[in-house]
């Protein structure tokens, strides 16, 4: 258990940040799933539209420190490749 006031505050802050970051990551996954669902349905227009919505979410995750830059780039690249292959 934390003994100093600073350590107690850090624990409180970490719990709050973990909730916020978890929500952000969940939101990103939801947008990616929408793209994958459109791909599975074979609807190129819907997939392209969903990809256009997912791209800023992935980049926002990078800016907020939830995702690594290369991870977001890799996901975006693979999704774009799949959408264009339809």
C-alpha positions, 0 to 999 in steps of 0.5 A: 500500500502507498505510504506517501500522499504523492503515491496515494494520489498517483494511484487515484490518478492511474485508476482514472486514466486507466478508465479513460484510456480503456474507453478510448481503446474500446471506441477505436475497436468499435470503429475498426469492427464496423470496417471489418463488418462492412468488409465481411458483407462485401459492401465496398461503399460502406467499407470505404465510409467506415474506413474514413471514419475509423482513420481519425479515431486511430490517429486520435488514439496515437495522439492520446497515447493509447496506441503506438504510432506503428500499430495504428499505421499497420492497422490502417494499412491493412484495412485500406488494403482490404477495402481496395481489394473489394 
